């Protein structure tokens, strides 16, 4: 290994500075004297003639070290190992006929080395720096700086950078201004746990890292900045999964004097721009607007994947008339009976049908009733004998059943249970039976959400999105008399079954905001303690306004066809919220805790 500050030279005292990248040279550069710097991807010794594949983030160039006339070059070249950092001076030559590599942009040329500087020797890495390497994610994240050398990971981060550049251009062209909002702010209830930061100056008090810039962007609207955007970091202390991180980036937008179509139109225009410039595809607009109640009925989810059919059908009214106790009990108890028709599923063996029942039960259902269709009747399934022929015919008609189809039913007195179970079952069937087409983008807006939902455990109303979402004007009179019937001026953007972002028209008067707070059991004193600065601002001429936030990490993940957010974040956390590279979170010194007045229990 080289000592600190030492460089291994083939030319005494000669300083070399890079003139080209490793992805730049072409036939037009033949006979040029060039200097390349990068990492050794591999070396090959062909009977004394040594070939070096030199890599940087721009590409790979083949370098040739001849044994003659400079034996010093050959001496250094034969000692090179993968990931050594080198600078090479040489002449660009055309590759001999039959040795050109058409899969590489630089594949028609090579550089004949005239001098090599070894900038730094590398230890043998814990895994090969290649796209198809078989290594655990734990090891990749432990040595993330090496993982980031892999071309696939670099492509994702380069794509992310290009996407951010296009976003900034798009909004700048439309008179939006980018405004930074604070990271050290006040803890406010927004649906997830806050990350808290103790104050050294005011012991016993805490900042919170923002879950979103929601309140600040509303204040910017009060301030008269009618078109704001920001690519901003947000923080939520919540359970993690493949598409969730404790710190994440979102594209945040707010506009004054707008309604729902204005905000939706701006976002659709952005996605058309990104499709044209980055994805090479035409994105068709306007996106369909689908009502919340309709998608929950047809797809069992408020973020439906619409790339395939397999719609859920409601058969509650038919179920009221059958002798099967589970069906009739759910229907008469205010619940629902709904079903899927798996075309051709009648050929499935019992073991696979039982596996489908497990999917439904794991999603909260008490069970899964199933029937096979044969010649216009339900000829198989444990409950078939409890359903009269006339009711069987009505079920088959409602579900468009044909011979050899498999009808799958879920019944429950809670409609939400039925929706979730069949929604999960629908996605399971689509994945396992190859129903989801590749390379299809299906965008949709979900609208007409309920403003509130009822928390059965805590016996109180909760905001479906957040407390600052405006109710539809026609429903405002029902706020106190029938809260669950009030619809929100909210809209979620869904892509291929994943929520890409959500937004709403906001409440812009103090009187209406306090009515909503009251429904959420936030009394006036608590509201002033938590949101007093916002309530006060609403009294100083707040304009009507609305906005949206899109998950930037999710956008990059989906556009790149990846399965995990960790693939598009430079230094991500694991599913337990830890950083394997830096070993964060970690214990801090007692002195640091004393400075902020904290004792760990």
C-alpha positions in Angstrom: 0.0 0.0 0.0 1.1 3.6 -0.6 2.1 5.7 2.4 0.1 8.8 3.2 0.6 11.4 0.6 2.6 9.1 -1.7 1.9 8.7 -5.4 3.4 6.1 -7.7 4.7 7.7 -10.9 6.0 6.4 -14.2 7.3 9.9 -15.1 9.5 11.8 -12.7 7.9 14.9 -11.4 5.2 15.1 -14.1 1.8 16.4 -13.0 -1.2 15.0 -14.8 -4.6 16.7 -14.9 -7.7 15.0 -16.4 -8.6 16.2 -19.9 -11.5 13.8 -20.7 -13.9 11.5 -18.8 -13.9 7.7 -19.2 -17.2 7.9 -21.1 -16.2 10.7 -23.5 -13.7 9.4 -26.2 -14.9 8.6 -29.7 -13.5 8.0 -33.2 -13.2 11.8 -33.6 -10.6 11.8 -30.8 -8.2 9.4 -32.5 -4.5 10.6 -32.4 -5.3 13.0 -29.5 -3.1 13.0 -26.4 -5.4 12.7 -23.4 -5.3 12.2 -19.7 -7.9 10.0 -17.9 -8.5 9.5 -14.2 -10.7 6.9 -12.5 -11.0 3.5 -10.9 -9.6 0.3 -12.3 -12.6 -1.9 -13.1 -10.5 -4.8 -14.3 -7.2 -5.8 -15.9 -6.4 -8.5 -18.4 -2.9 -9.8 -19.2 -2.7 -11.1 -22.8 0.8 -12.4 -23.0 2.5 -9.2 -21.8 0.0 -6.9 -23.4 -2.1 -5.5 -20.4 -5.6 -4.2 -20.9 -7.0 -1.9 -18.2 -10.7 -1.0 -18.1 -10.8 2.4 -16.5 -14.1 3.5 -15.0 -15.7 6.8 -13.7 -19.3 7.8 -13.4 -19.4 8.7 -17.1 -18.4 5.3 -18.5 -15.5 3.0 -19.2 -12.5 3.3 -21.5 -10.1 0.6 -22.4 -6.4 1.4 -21.8 -3.5 -0.6 -23.3 -0.2 -0.9 -21.6 2.4 -2.3 -24.1 5.5 -4.1 -22.7 7.7 -2.0 -25.0 9.2 0.5 -25.1 8.4 1.7 -21.6 8.9 -1.2 -19.1 8.1 1.0 -16.2 4.5 1.4 -17.5 4.2 -2.3 -17.8 5.6 -2.8 -14.2 3.0 -0.6 -12.7 0.1 -1.9 -14.9 0.7 -5.5 -14.0 0.3 -4.6 -10.3 -3.0 -2.8 -10.7 -6.0 -4.3 -8.9 -9.7 -3.5 -9.1 -10.7 -0.1 -7.5 -7.1 1.3 -7.5 -7.4 5.0 -8.4 -5.1 6.0 -11.3 -4.4 8.8 -13.7 -3.3 7.7 -17.2 -1.8 9.8 -20.0 -1.8 8.3 -23.5 -2.8 8.5 -27.2 -6.2 7.6 -28.5 -6.1 4.8 -31.1 -8.7 3.0 -33.1 -9.3 -0.5 -31.8 -8.1 -3.2 -34.2 -10.8 -4.8 -36.4 -12.6 -7.5 -34.6 -11.9 -6.1 -31.1 -14.5 -3.3 -31.1 -17.2 -3.3 -28.4 -20.4 -2.0 -29.8 -22.1 -2.2 -26.4 -19.9 0.6 -25.1 -20.0 4.2 -26.3 -16.2 4.2 -26.2 -16.0 0.8 -27.7 -14.3 1.9 -31.0 -11.2 3.4 -29.4 -8.6 2.7 -26.8 -5.9 4.7 -25.1 -2.3 3.5 -25.4 -0.7 4.4 -22.1 2.3 6.7 -22.1 2.3 7.3 -18.4 0.5 6.0 -15.3 0.1 7.7 -11.9 -1.2 5.5 -9.1 -3.1 8.0 -6.9 -4.2 5.4 -4.3 -4.2 1.6 -3.9 -7.4 0.0 -2.9 -8.1 -2.9 -0.5 -10.0 -5.8 -1.9 -13.6 -4.6 -1.7 -16.2 -6.8 0.2 -18.1 -7.2 -3.0 -17.5 -6.7 -6.7 -18.4 -3.3 -8.1 -20.9 -4.5 -10.7 -24.7 -4.3 -11.3 -25.3 -8.1 -11.2 -23.4 -8.7 -7.9 -25.1 -11.1 -5.5 -24.6 -9.4 -2.1 -26.9 -8.7 0.8 -28.5 -5.3 1.2 -27.0 -5.1 4.7 -23.5 -5.4 3.2 -24.3 -2.9 0.5 -25.5 -0.3 3.0 -22.5 -1.0 5.4 -20.2 -0.1 2.5 -22.6 2.3 0.8 -19.7 4.4 -0.6 -18.7 1.3 -2.6 -22.2 0.5 -3.5 -22.6 4.0 -4.9 -19.9 3.2 -7.4 -22.1 0.6 -9.1 -23.5 2.0 -12.4 -27.1 1.1 -11.7 -27.1 3.0 -8.4 -25.3 6.0 -10.0 -27.9 6.0 -12.8 -30.7 6.3 -10.2 -29.0 9.2 -8.5 -28.2 10.9 -11.8 -31.8 10.5 -12.8 -32.9 12.0 -9.5 -30.7 15.0 -10.1 -32.1 15.4 -13.7 -35.6 15.2 -12.3 -35.0 17.9 -9.7 -33.5 20.1 -12.4 -36.6 19.7 -14.6 -38.9 20.4 -11.7 -37.1 23.6 -10.9 -37.2 24.8 -14.6 -40.9 23.9 -14.9 -42.0 25.9 -11.8 -39.7 28.8 -12.5 -41.3 29.1 -16.0 -44.7 29.4 -14.3 -43.8 32.2 -11.8 -43.4 29.9 -8.8 -40.7 30.9 -6.3 -38.7 28.4 -4.2 -38.7 29.3 -0.5 -36.9 27.4 2.2 -38.8 26.7 5.4 -37.4 25.9 8.9 -36.1 22.5 10.0 -36.2 23.5 13.7 -39.8 24.2 14.4 -42.7 23.5 16.8 -44.2 20.1 17.5 -47.7 20.0 16.0 -49.9 16.9 15.6 -49.8 15.9 11.9 -50.4 12.2 12.0 -47.0 10.7 12.9 -44.6 11.0 15.7 -42.2 14.0 15.6 -38.4 13.7 15.8 -37.6 16.0 18.8 -34.5 18.1 19.2 -33.7 19.4 22.7 -32.8 23.1 23.1 -29.6 23.8 25.0 -30.5 27.4 25.6 -34.0 26.7 26.8 -33.6 23.5 28.8 -36.7 21.4 29.0 -38.0 22.7 25.6 -37.8 21.0 22.3 -37.8 21.7 18.6 -39.4 19.3 16.3 -38.2 18.3 12.8 -41.0 19.1 10.3 -43.2 16.3 9.1 -44.0 18.6 6.3 -43.9 22.4 5.6 -47.7 22.5 5.7 -48.2 25.4 8.2 -45.3 27.4 6.8 -46.5 27.2 3.2 -49.9 28.4 4.3 -48.3 31.3 6.1 -46.5 32.1 2.8 -49.9 32.4 1.1 -51.0 34.8 3.8 -47.8 36.7 3.1 -48.7 37.2 -0.5 -46.4 34.7 -2.2 -49.1 33.2 -4.3 -47.0 30.5 -6.0 -44.6 28.6 -3.8 -42.7 25.4 -4.3 -39.9 23.6 -2.5 -37.9 20.4 -2.8 -37.8 19.8 0.9 -36.6 17.2 3.5 -39.3 16.0 5.9 -39.1 13.8 9.0 -41.5 11.2 10.5 -40.8 8.8 13.3 -43.0 5.9 12.1 -42.7 2.2 11.3 -40.7 1.7 8.1 -41.0 -0.4 5.0 -39.6 -0.6 1.5 -41.3 2.6 0.4 -40.9 4.6 3.6 -37.9 6.3 5.3 -37.7 8.4 8.5 -36.2 11.3 6.5 -37.6 11.7 3.0 -37.9 14.4 0.3 -41.1 15.8 -1.1 -42.0 18.3 -3.8 -44.1 20.8 -1.9 -46.5 23.2 -3.7 -48.9 25.9 -2.6 -51.0 28.3 -4.7 -53.4 31.2 -3.9 -56.8 31.9 -5.5 -57.1 28.5 -6.9 -59.5 25.5 -6.9 -58.9 21.8 -7.3 -58.5 21.7 -11.1 -55.9 24.5 -10.9 -53.6 22.5 -8.6 -54.3 19.2 -10.5 -53.6 20.9 -13.8 -50.2 22.2 -12.7 -49.2 18.7 -11.5 -50.4 17.0 -14.7 -48.4 19.5 -16.8 -45.3 18.7 -14.7 -45.7 15.0 -15.3 -46.1 15.5 -19.0 -42.8 17.5 -19.0 -41.0 14.7 -17.0 -42.4 12.1 -19.4 -41.2 14.0 -22.4 -37.7 15.0 -21.1 -36.8 12.0 -18.9 -38.9 9.0 -19.6 -39.3 9.1 -23.3 -43.0 8.5 -23.1 -46.2 10.5 -23.8 -48.2 10.9 -20.6 -51.9 11.4 -21.5 -53.9 14.0 -19.6 -56.3 14.8 -18.0 -55.9 12.0 -15.5 -59.2 10.3 -14.5 -60.9 11.7 -11.4 -62.3 8.8 -9.3 -64.6 9.2 -6.3 -63.3 7.8 -3.0 -66.5 5.8 -2.4 -66.3 4.3 -5.9 -62.7 3.1 -5.7 -63.2 1.6 -2.2 -66.1 -0.3 -3.6 -64.5 -1.5 -6.9 -60.9 -1.9 -5.8 -60.9 -2.1 -2.0 -58.3 0.7 -1.8 -58.1 4.5 -2.0 -54.9 4.0 -4.1 -56.1 1.5 -6.7 -53.9 -0.1 -9.2 -55.8 0.4 -12.5 -53.4 -1.4 -14.8 -55.7 -4.4 -14.8 -59.4 -5.2 -14.2 -60.6 -7.7 -11.6 -63.2 -5.3 -10.1 -65.0 -6.0 -6.9 -68.8 -6.3 -7.1 -71.2 -5.5 -4.3 -73.8 -8.3 -3.8 -75.2 -7.2 -0.5 -78.8 -7.0 -1.6 -78.8 -10.5 -3.0 -77.1 -11.8 0.2 -80.1 -10.5 2.3 -82.3 -13.2 0.7 -80.1 -16.3 1.2 -80.1 -18.8 4.0 -76.4 -18.7 4.5 -76.1 -17.1 7.9 -72.8 -15.3 7.4 -74.0 -13.5 4.3 -77.4 -12.6 5.6 -76.0 -11.5 9.0 -73.6 -9.1 7.4 -76.2 -7.7 5.0 -78.8 -7.2 7.7 -76.3 -5.8 10.2 -75.4 -2.8 8.1 -72.3 -4.4 6.6 -71.5 -5.6 3.2 -71.1 -8.8 1.1 -68.8 -8.3 -1.9 -67.0 -10.6 -4.3 -64.4 -11.1 -7.0 -64.7 -13.3 -10.1 -61.4 -15.0 -10.9 -61.9 -16.0 -14.5 -60.8 -19.6 -15.1 -60.1 -20.0 -11.4 -62.3 -23.0 -11.1 -59.3 -25.1 -12.1 -57.4 -24.1 -9.0 -56.7 -27.0 -6.6 -58.1 -26.8 -3.0 -54.6 -26.0 -1.6 -54.3 -22.8 -3.6 -57.9 -21.7 -2.7 -57.0 -22.2 1.0 -54.0 -20.0 0.4 -56.4 -17.3 -0.9 -58.4 -17.6 2.3 -55.3 -16.9 4.3 -54.7 -13.7 2.3 -58.2 -12.5 3.2 -57.8 -13.5 6.9 -54.4 -11.7 7.2 -56.2 -8.6 5.9 -58.7 -8.8 8.7 -61.6 -10.9 7.2 -63.2 -13.6 9.3 -62.9 -15.9 6.3 -63.4 -16.3 2.5 -66.4 -18.0 0.9 -65.7 -19.5 -2.5 -67.8 -21.2 -5.2 -67.0 -22.7 -8.6 -69.3 -22.0 -11.5 -70.5 -24.9 -13.6 -73.3 -24.8 -16.1 -75.0 -21.7 -14.5 -74.8 -23.1 -11.0 -72.5 -22.9 -8.0 -71.4 -26.5 -7.9 -68.5 -26.4 -5.4 -67.7 -24.6 -2.2 -68.7 -25.4 1.4 -71.6 -22.9 1.5 -73.2 -23.7 -1.9 -75.8 -26.0 -0.3 -77.1 -23.0 1.7 -77.9 -20.9 -1.3 -81.0 -21.6 -3.4 -80.7 -22.0 -7.1 -82.5 -18.7 -7.8 -79.9 -16.8 -5.6 -77.1 -18.7 -7.2 -78.2 -17.5 -10.6 -78.4 -13.9 -9.3 -74.9 -14.1 -7.9 -73.5 -15.5 -11.1 -75.3 -12.9 -13.2 -74.1 -10.0 -10.9 -70.5 -11.3 -11.1 -70.7 -12.2 -14.9 -69.7 -15.8 -14.0 -69.0 -18.4 -16.6 -68.3 -22.1 -16.4 -65.0 -22.8 -14.6 -64.9 -19.4 -12.9 -64.1 -19.0 -9.2 -66.2 -16.6 -7.2 -64.6 -15.3 -4.0 -66.8 -13.6 -1.3 -66.1 -11.7 1.8 -68.8 -10.7 4.3 -68.6 -8.6 7.4 -70.6 -6.1 9.4 -67.8 -3.6 8.9 -67.6 -2.5 5.3 -64.0 -1.3 5.8 -63.0 -4.9 6.6 -64.7 -6.2 3.4 -63.0 -3.5 1.3 -59.5 -4.1 2.7 -59.7 -7.9 2.5 -60.9 -8.0 -1.1 -58.5 -5.2 -2.0 -55.6 -7.2 -0.7 -56.9 -10.4 -2.4 -57.3 -8.5 -5.7 -53.6 -7.4 -5.6 -52.4 -10.9 -4.6 -54.2 -12.5 -7.5 -52.9 -9.9 -9.9 -49.3 -10.4 -8.8 -49.4 -14.2 -8.6 -51.3 -14.7 -11.9 -49.4 -12.2 -14.0 -52.2 -9.8 -14.6 -50.2 -6.6 -14.2 -48.7 -5.3 -17.4 -45.1 -4.1 -17.4 -44.0 -0.7 -18.6 -47.5 0.9 -18.1 -48.1 4.1 -16.2 -51.7 4.6 -15.0 -52.2 7.9 -13.2 -55.5 8.8 -11.5 -56.8 11.4 -9.1 -58.9 10.2 -6.1 -61.3 12.8 -5.0 -64.3 13.3 -2.7 -62.6 11.8 0.4 -64.5 12.0 3.7 -63.2 15.0 5.8 -63.2 12.8 9.0 -63.1 9.2 10.1 -64.2 7.7 13.4 -61.5 6.2 15.7 -63.4 3.4 17.3 -60.7 2.7 20.0 -60.5 6.4 21.1 -64.1 7.2 20.4 -63.3 10.4 18.5 -63.1 11.9 15.1 -59.8 12.1 13.2 -58.9 14.1 10.1 -58.7 11.8 7.1 -55.8 13.9 5.7 -54.9 16.7 8.1 -56.8 19.3 10.2 -56.3 22.1 7.7 -58.2 20.5 4.8 -61.3 22.4 3.7 -64.7 20.7 3.6 -66.7 21.1 0.5 -68.8 24.3 0.8 -72.1 22.3 0.2 -71.2 20.1 3.2 -70.2 22.8 5.7 -73.7 22.9 7.2 -73.4 19.2 8.2 -70.1 19.7 10.1 -71.8 19.4 13.5 -75.0 17.5 12.6 -73.5 14.7 10.4 -69.7 15.0 10.5 -69.0 11.6 8.7 -71.0 12.8 5.7 -68.8 15.8 5.1 -66.6 15.5 2.1 -63.1 17.1 1.9 -61.7 19.2 -0.9 -58.8 16.8 -1.0 -57.2 14.9 -3.9 -54.6 12.1 -4.0 -52.5 11.3 -7.0 -52.1 7.6 -7.5 -49.7 5.9 -9.9 -49.9 2.1 -10.4 -51.4 1.4 -7.0 -49.0 3.7 -5.1 -49.9 7.1 -3.7 -47.6 9.5 -5.3 -48.8 12.5 -3.4 -51.8 14.2 -1.8 -53.2 17.7 -1.4 -56.2 19.8 -0.7 -57.8 23.2 -0.8 -57.1 24.6 2.7 -59.3 26.2 5.3 -58.5 30.0 5.1 -60.8 31.4 7.8 -60.3 31.2 11.5 -64.0 30.5 12.2 -64.1 27.4 10.0 -60.7 26.2 11.2 -61.9 26.3 14.8 -65.1 24.4 14.0 -63.0 21.6 12.5 -60.6 21.7 15.5 -63.7 21.3 17.8 -64.8 18.2 16.0 -61.2 16.8 16.5 -61.6 17.6 20.2 -59.0 20.3 20.0 -60.5 23.0 22.2 -59.7 26.7 21.8 -57.0 26.7 24.5 -55.2 23.6 22.9 -55.6 25.1 19.5 -53.9 28.3 20.5 -51.1 26.4 22.2 -50.5 24.2 19.2 -51.5 26.3 16.2 -51.9 29.8 17.6 -49.6 31.4 15.0 -51.7 30.0 12.2 -55.0 31.0 13.7 -53.8 34.5 14.2 -52.5 34.7 10.6 -55.9 33.6 9.3 -57.3 36.8 10.7 -55.0 39.1 8.7 -56.4 38.6 5.2 -55.6 35.0 4.3 -56.5 34.3 0.7 -58.2 31.1 -0.5 -55.3 28.7 -1.2 -54.5 25.0 -1.8 -51.6 22.8 -2.7 -50.1 19.4 -2.8 -47.0 17.4 -1.9 -45.5 14.7 -4.0 -43.1 12.1 -2.7 -39.9 12.8 -4.7 -38.2 9.5 -3.6 -41.3 7.5 -4.6 -41.4 9.4 -7.9 -37.8 8.4 -8.7 -38.4 4.8 -7.6 -41.5 4.4 -9.7 -40.1 6.1 -12.8 -37.0 3.9 -12.6 -39.0 0.7 -12.1 -37.4 -0.1 -8.7 -39.0 -1.7 -5.7 -37.4 0.1 -2.7 -36.8 3.8 -1.8 -33.4 2.8 -0.6 -32.3 2.3 -4.2 -32.8 6.0 -5.0 -31.5 7.6 -1.8 -27.7 8.2 -1.5 -27.4 7.2 2.2 -30.7 5.5 3.3 -31.7 4.0 6.6 -32.7 0.4 7.2 -36.2 -0.8 8.0 -35.3 -0.3 11.7 -34.3 3.3 11.1 -30.5 2.7 11.5 -27.7 3.8 9.2 -25.3 0.8 8.8 -22.6 3.1 7.4 -22.3 5.6 10.3 -23.9 3.4 13.0 -26.5 6.0 13.7 -28.5 6.4 16.0 -25.8 6.1 18.6 -25.2 6.8 22.3 -23.9 10.3 23.0 -21.5 11.5 25.7 -22.9 12.3 29.2 -21.6 15.8 28.8 -23.8 16.4 25.7 -26.9 15.3 27.6 -26.0 17.5 30.5 -25.8 20.5 28.2 -29.4 20.1 27.1 -30.7 19.1 30.5 -31.6 15.5 29.6 -31.2 12.2 31.6 -31.6 8.9 29.8 -33.8 6.4 31.7 
